[in-house]
Amino acid sequence: MEPWFDDVDDRPRDAAFFVESALDDLQCADVDLNRYEARRSARIADAVALARRNPQVYVHGTDKDALGQAERAAIFDVALRLRCSEDYVRGVLFTAEQAMAHLPLLWQQARDGFVSMYLVGRTVGALARVRADVGASEEELELEREAMRLIDQAASEWALSCPPAAFARRLRTLVDRLDPIGAAERHARKVRERRVVVQEDEDGMSWFMAYIPTVEAIAAKRRLTSTAKHLQKHPNECRTRDQIRADLCSEWLRGIGTPTAVKTKIFVTIPVELLEAEREAERTNAARAAARQAELVGHGPIDPLTAKQLFLDAKAFRRVIVDPIRSVVVDMDRRSRRATQAQREWLILQHGTCARDGCNRLAQDADIDHKTPWAQGGRTDIEELRPLCPRDHVHRHLTRAIYRSRPDRSVQVITPTGHHSTAPSRAPAAEPPF
């Protein structure tokens, strides 16, 4: 479809008119989008509120724990229907509920389409700074309500006139003024949130991030930089300073060359054809070798050079793709409830991730679930086992959701409200040798 303004006259006056019209139309579309996002957030909040009032839809009991499980099950149901993560739904739910409860002016502007949910989320995040502690006095609670009222009033004005960066700067200044806690206490609270995050990127690479105090982060980078400068003086060194810093960071954290070097088990499948690619090419069968890729189980393919290096570095390996695994005890009958280590490792190779449709949590960290529950006579046989992440394992046993295995070993979920999950188009991590 051609743009509606392709036949516009090139004269400046006519062009300016049509450009202005196009921009006006863009602003209208933006208002519609803001209104839609706010309405969508409200619908998610409504659905979860209904589940809280009617927990029997999702769970069997009605005690306090059952109410919380019903809420989690409703969030899971929403995530399946919208094809998004539970964490995303939980974030949208929190933002909507907090905005409706404490930011009535800003929330109404979002419902009208004049404020984006992004700005609403930033403002909701700022409310945490002015909240009273649990067990606060009535005077402290009144200060909290007044601070939230001032934030709502100011944010609803700034959102209509300030770009996002200026909005965030003004909001931060206001919250600093209203925050009843000193800078030292705020820092102490943030220190308690320190953590490490790994974020996968493309082409077999990942970002490794640590949330730590600024002084420690600066000191760590200075040490990396100082060591990198020293190494760059070597005549045979050809790496950039950034590359050396990254290599040093990885080596130091993994303890390379030390008695405490990391010994974490990483599952990698490497086809023999890949290791003998040159011979395959000589036999005019290179296409077959190229079709088989090495894979970091649960994460995806890795390049041939990395695969060969892993193979050469490995002190021991199992030929799990070409030769059948003869050492795995596949049938335990009713002799044991727990899967053996060999069964667990084979399930990791088979699935890579949690078996449930759309779940990308690693099978290496999953629980081993019986298709037929052990308490109902289930057997600990390899064909009766499947990896479910802890969250899905809880949903399977404590809610009315049905987890049904397919012939390809994937698991479909049927929620208590009748939604059927669909299988993503992905290949299994490894073909079973049996």
C-alpha positions in Angstrom: 0.0 0.0 0.0 1.5 3.3 -1.1 1.6 6.2 1.4 -1.3 8.6 1.1 0.9 11.6 0.6 2.9 10.3 -2.3 1.2 12.6 -4.8 1.8 15.7 -2.7 3.0 18.7 -4.6 6.7 19.6 -3.9 5.9 23.3 -3.3 7.0 24.2 0.3 3.6 25.5 1.4 1.7 22.3 0.3 4.5 20.0 1.7 4.4 21.7 5.1 0.6 21.3 5.3 0.8 17.6 4.6 3.8 17.0 6.9 1.8 18.8 9.7 -1.2 16.6 8.9 1.0 13.4 9.1 2.4 14.5 12.5 -1.1 15.3 13.8 -2.2 11.9 12.8 0.8 10.4 14.6 -0.1 12.2 17.8 -3.6 10.8 17.6 -2.3 7.3 17.1 -0.1 7.8 20.2 -3.1 8.9 22.3 -4.9 5.8 21.1 -1.9 3.6 22.0 -1.7 5.1 25.5 -5.4 4.6 26.0 -5.1 1.0 24.9 -2.1 0.2 27.1 -3.9 1.7 30.2 -7.1 -0.3 29.4 -5.1 -3.5 28.9 -3.4 -3.0 32.2 -6.8 -2.4 33.9 -8.2 -5.6 32.3 -5.2 -7.6 33.7 -5.9 -6.1 37.2 -9.6 -6.9 36.9 -8.9 -10.6 35.9 -6.5 -11.1 38.9 -9.0 -9.3 41.3 -11.7 -11.8 40.1 -9.4 -14.7 40.9 -8.7 -13.3 44.4 -12.5 -13.1 45.0 -13.1 -16.5 43.5 -10.0 -18.7 44.3 -12.0 -21.9 43.8 -11.7 -21.3 40.1 -7.9 -22.0 40.2 -7.3 -24.0 43.5 -9.0 -26.5 45.7 -8.6 -24.8 49.1 -9.7 -21.4 50.5 -7.0 -20.7 53.2 -4.5 -17.9 53.0 -1.9 -19.9 51.0 -4.6 -21.0 48.6 -5.5 -17.3 47.9 -1.9 -16.5 47.1 -1.7 -19.5 44.8 -4.9 -18.5 43.1 -3.4 -15.1 42.3 -0.2 -16.7 41.0 -2.3 -19.1 38.9 -4.3 -16.3 37.4 -1.1 -14.4 36.5 0.1 -17.7 34.8 -3.2 -18.0 32.9 -2.9 -14.4 31.7 0.7 -14.9 30.6 -0.2 -18.0 28.6 -3.1 -16.2 26.9 -1.0 -13.1 26.0 2.1 -15.1 25.2 4.3 -13.2 27.5 6.2 -13.9 30.7 4.7 -14.1 34.2 7.1 -11.5 35.4 5.9 -9.1 32.7 2.3 -9.7 33.8 3.2 -9.3 37.4 4.9 -6.0 36.6 1.9 -4.6 34.7 -0.4 -5.7 37.5 1.7 -4.0 40.2 1.9 -0.8 38.2 -1.9 -0.7 37.5 -2.9 -1.5 41.0 -0.5 1.0 42.6 -1.5 3.8 40.1 -5.2 3.2 40.7 -4.7 3.2 44.5 -2.3 6.1 44.9 -2.0 8.1 41.7 -5.7 8.9 40.7 -4.8 12.0 38.6 -2.0 10.4 36.6 -4.0 7.2 36.2 -7.0 9.1 34.7 -4.7 10.9 32.3 -3.3 7.5 31.2 -6.9 6.2 30.8 -7.6 9.2 28.6 -4.5 8.5 26.5 -2.5 11.6 27.4 0.2 9.8 29.5 2.1 6.6 28.6 2.2 3.6 30.9 6.0 4.1 30.8 5.7 7.4 32.8 3.1 5.8 35.0 5.5 3.0 35.8 8.3 5.4 36.6 6.1 7.3 39.0 4.9 4.1 40.7 8.5 3.1 41.2 9.1 6.5 42.9 6.4 5.8 45.4 8.5 3.1 47.1 10.8 5.9 48.3 8.1 7.6 50.4 6.3 4.5 51.8 6.1 4.2 55.6 7.6 1.0 57.2 5.4 -1.8 58.4 3.9 -1.0 61.8 4.3 2.8 61.2 2.4 5.2 63.4 -0.7 7.1 62.2 1.5 10.3 61.8 3.9 8.5 59.6 1.1 7.1 57.5 -0.3 10.6 57.1 3.0 11.8 55.8 3.1 8.9 53.4 -0.4 9.8 52.0 0.6 13.5 51.7 3.8 12.6 49.9 1.9 10.4 47.4 -0.6 13.2 46.8 2.1 15.7 46.0 3.8 13.2 43.7 0.6 12.5 41.9 -0.2 16.2 41.5 3.2 17.1 40.2 3.6 14.0 37.9 0.2 14.6 36.3 1.4 18.2 35.3 4.9 17.3 34.2 3.7 14.3 32.1 1.8 16.7 29.8 4.7 19.1 29.3 8.1 17.4 29.9 10.0 14.8 27.8 10.8 11.6 29.6 14.3 12.6 30.7 13.2 15.9 32.2 10.2 14.1 33.8 12.5 11.6 35.5 14.8 14.3 36.7 12.1 16.4 38.2 10.5 13.3 39.8 13.8 12.3 41.3 14.3 15.8 42.8 10.8 15.8 44.3 11.2 12.4 45.8 14.6 13.3 47.3 12.9 16.2 49.1 9.9 14.1 50.3 11.9 11.0 51.3 11.8 10.7 55.1 14.9 8.4 55.1 18.4 9.8 54.9 20.9 9.0 52.1 22.8 6.6 54.2 19.8 4.4 55.0 18.7 4.5 51.3 22.2 3.3 50.3 22.0 0.5 52.9 18.7 -0.7 51.5 20.0 -0.7 48.0 23.1 -2.7 49.1 20.7 -5.4 50.3 19.5 -5.7 46.7 22.9 -6.5 45.2 22.8 -9.3 42.7 24.3 -10.7 39.6 22.4 -11.0 36.3 23.3 -12.8 33.1 21.5 -11.6 29.9 21.9 -13.7 26.8 22.7 -11.8 23.6 23.2 -13.1 20.0 25.9 -15.2 18.4 26.8 -17.2 21.6 27.5 -14.1 23.7 26.0 -12.8 26.9 26.2 -9.7 29.2 27.4 -10.4 32.7 26.2 -7.7 35.1 26.7 -7.2 38.8 24.6 -4.7 40.9 27.1 -3.6 43.5 28.1 -0.3 45.3 29.5 2.3 43.0 32.8 2.5 44.8 33.3 -1.2 44.5 32.4 -1.2 40.8 34.9 1.6 40.1 37.6 -0.1 42.1 37.0 -3.4 40.2 37.3 -1.6 36.8 40.4 0.2 37.8 42.1 -3.1 38.7 41.0 -4.6 35.4 42.3 -1.5 33.6 45.6 -1.5 35.4 46.2 -5.2 34.7 45.1 -4.7 31.0 47.6 -1.9 30.6 50.4 -4.1 31.9 49.5 -6.9 29.6 49.3 -4.7 26.5 53.0 -3.9 26.9 53.8 -7.5 25.9 55.1 -7.5 22.3 52.9 -10.4 21.2 49.7 -8.9 22.7 47.2 -8.0 20.0 44.0 -7.7 22.0 42.3 -4.3 22.6 42.1 -3.0 26.2 38.3 -3.7 26.3 38.9 -7.3 25.1 41.7 -7.8 27.8 39.4 -6.4 30.5 36.6 -8.8 29.5 38.9 -11.8 29.4 40.4 -10.9 32.8 37.0 -10.5 34.3 35.9 -13.9 33.0 39.1 -15.7 34.0 39.2 -14.2 37.5 35.6 -15.0 38.3 36.0 -18.6 37.0 39.2 -19.0 39.0 41.2 -20.1 35.9 44.7 -21.3 37.1 43.7 -21.5 40.7 42.8 -24.4 43.0 39.3 -23.1 43.2 38.6 -23.0 39.4 35.0 -23.5 38.6 33.8 -27.1 38.2 30.2 -26.4 37.2 28.8 -29.0 34.9 27.7 -27.5 31.5 25.8 -29.7 29.1 27.0 -29.4 25.5 26.1 -31.7 22.6 28.7 -31.9 19.9 28.0 -34.1 16.8 31.0 -36.2 15.8 30.5 -35.0 12.2 31.3 -31.5 13.3 34.6 -32.6 14.8 35.5 -34.3 11.6 34.2 -31.6 9.3 37.3 -31.7 7.1 37.0 -35.4 6.5 33.4 -35.0 5.7 34.1 -32.4 3.1 36.7 -34.6 1.5 34.1 -37.3 1.2 31.7 -34.8 -0.5 29.4 -35.0 2.4 29.9 -31.6 3.8 26.2 -30.7 3.7 25.5 -33.4 6.3 28.2 -32.1 8.6 26.9 -28.5 8.3 23.3 -29.6 9.1 24.4 -30.8 12.5 25.2 -28.1 15.0 26.8 -28.2 18.5 24.5 -26.9 21.1 24.8 -25.5 24.6 21.9 -27.4 26.1 19.0 -25.0 27.0 20.6 -22.0 25.3 20.9 -22.9 21.6 23.6 -23.5 19.0 27.2 -22.6 19.4 29.8 -22.0 16.7 32.0 -24.9 15.5 35.2 -23.4 16.7 33.9 -23.1 20.3 32.5 -26.6 20.1 35.8 -28.1 19.1 37.7 -26.2 21.8 35.2 -27.4 24.4 35.8 -31.0 23.2 39.5 -30.6 23.4 39.4 -29.0 26.9 37.0 -31.7 28.3 38.7 -34.2 30.6 35.9 -36.7 29.9 32.8 -36.9 27.7 29.9 -39.2 26.8 29.0 -40.1 23.3 25.3 -39.4 23.7 24.4 -38.7 20.1 26.1 -41.3 18.0 26.2 -44.2 20.4 23.2 -45.1 22.6 23.7 -44.6 26.3 23.9 -48.0 27.7 24.7 -47.0 31.3 21.4 -45.1 32.0 19.0 -47.0 34.2 15.8 -46.1 32.3 13.3 -48.0 34.4 13.1 -47.7 38.2 9.5 -48.9 38.5 8.3 -48.1 42.1 11.7 -48.7 43.7 12.5 -45.1 44.0 10.6 -41.8 43.8 13.6 -39.7 42.9 15.1 -39.9 39.4 18.7 -41.1 39.2 21.5 -38.7 38.2 21.8 -40.5 34.9 18.1 -40.1 34.2 18.2 -36.4 35.2 21.2 -35.7 32.8 19.5 -37.5 30.0 16.3 -35.5 30.5 18.4 -32.3 30.4 19.9 -33.4 27.1 16.4 -34.3 25.7 14.6 -31.1 26.7 17.2 -28.4 27.4 14.6 -26.3 29.1 11.5 -26.8 31.1 9.1 -29.0 29.1 6.1 -26.7 29.4 5.1 -24.8 26.2 7.0 -21.4 26.1 9.0 -21.8 29.3 12.7 -21.1 28.7 14.0 -21.9 32.2 16.9 -24.4 32.1 16.1 -28.0 32.6 19.4 -28.2 34.5 17.7 -26.2 37.3 14.3 -27.9 37.0 12.4 -30.4 39.2 11.8 -33.8 37.7 8.1 -34.4 37.5 6.2 -37.7 37.1 3.5 -37.6 34.4 1.4 -39.8 36.7 2.0 -38.5 40.3 4.1 -40.8 42.4 1.4 -40.8 45.1 -1.1 -42.1 42.5 1.1 -45.0 41.4 3.5 -43.2 39.0 6.7 -44.9 38.0 10.2 -43.5 37.9 10.8 -44.5 34.3 12.5 -42.3 31.8 9.4 -42.1 29.6 7.3 -41.1 32.6 9.5 -38.2 33.7 9.8 -34.6 32.5 11.6 -31.5 33.7 9.4 -28.8 35.0 10.8 -25.5 36.5 9.9 -25.0 40.2 7.2 -22.5 39.3 5.5 -24.9 36.9 5.9 -27.8 39.2 4.0 -25.9 41.9 1.3 -24.9 39.4 0.9 -28.5 38.3 0.4 -29.9 41.8 -1.3 -27.1 43.7 -3.8 -25.7 41.1 -6.4 -27.1 38.8 -4.2 -26.6 35.7 -3.7 -29.8 33.7 -0.1 -30.5 32.4 -0.4 -33.0 29.5 2.6 -34.5 27.7 2.6 -34.8 24.0 4.3 -37.6 22.0 7.2 -35.2 21.2 7.8 -34.9 25.0 6.6 -31.2 25.2 4.0 -30.4 27.8 0.7 -28.6 27.0 -1.1 -26.7 29.8 -4.8 -26.5 30.0 -5.8 -23.7 32.5 -8.9 -24.0 34.7 -10.5 -21.3 32.5 -10.1 -23.5 29.4 -7.1 -22.0 27.6 -4.9 -24.5 25.8 -1.2 -23.6 25.4 0.4 -24.1 22.0 3.8 -25.6 21.3 6.5 -23.2 20.0 8.2 -24.3 16.8 11.5 -25.6 18.3 13.5 -28.8 17.9 14.3 -31.0 20.9 17.8 -30.5 22.3 18.9 -34.1 21.4 17.3 -37.1 19.7 16.7 -39.9 22.2 19.0 -42.9 21.5 16.4 -45.5 22.4 
